[in-house]
């Protein structure tokens, strides 16, 4: 289900990253700067979620430090998800969104 904007809670569910980690990453990575609405709540776009999934892969899956991940991103190193054996990040995001939707649906049954 495509949306223009996502809340921090929705992004947390989709990416399996805790909100406090998302807020921390905002302080380190300049490319991650969600806008805030009039109420002061963060509003994330599709590209923000894709970037978060890339950070998740570098930091949590490949065990880079935040400084190491920042260096890789700043140097413009190829996205690890662009390799042929990996699922592209935008597809991962869509699959995670579907998973969250189905889990909520299952809870209602």
Secondary structure, DSSP 8 states (H G I E B T S, - for coil): ---S-B-HHHHHHHHT--HHHHHHHHHH-TT---EE-TTS-EEB-HHHHHHHHHHHIIIIIS---HHHHHHHHHTT---GGGSTTS--HHHHHHHHHHHHHHHHHHHH-
